[in-house]
Amino acid sequence: MSDQTRTKIIGLIVIVLLTTVGTVGAAAYNARSTQQIAASASQPNVVGSSPSSQTATTSSTPSTASSSSSATYKDGTYTANGSFYTPDGTEQIGVTLTLASNKITAVSIDSSSIYSGTSAEYTDRFSSGISSVVVGKNIADVQVYRISGASLTPMGFNNALSAIENEAKA
């Protein structure tokens, strides 16, 4: 076997090894990211300061006007933060809802704490589409999944929504 043939064979073996190592590394990274996303979807809402937990914190300004006697939730404007996992790490959005007679009458999203460019883009899409999905609905019936192409931001919204529901219960 000539030296030139040996060099070609060694080069081919090196290329195959590098490709295999790269593929295995990418698969391991993808599996880790998928596990984090799956874990965020299955964890219950947790209030705390641990960076690995999903968090929801609330503040509210209930109105002084009383709602009907059969109302389950107090009328008012409520704000909560909800976190969600992305491939870039944990992100957090602020959600402000106005309730009247158990129905959501207004919603706004504060994405000022989003630090990833990709997350910010999807959160902006989510923000532009959320009103048409939740306004006019009973708060107890709302659970969002994919809005305007955003599939992770809704987890943060749902966490904040749960905190708001607990705060607004009459």
Buried (B, 14 or more C-beta within 10 A) or exposed (E): EEEEEEEEEEEEEEEEEEEEEEEEEEEEEEEEBEEBBEEBBEBEBEEEEEEEBBBBBBBBEBEEEEBEEEBBBBBBBBBBBBBBBBBEEBBBBBBBBBBBEBBBEEBBBBBEEBEBEEBBEBBBBBBEBBBEBBBEEBBEEBEBEEBBEBBBBBBBBBBBBBBBBBBBEE
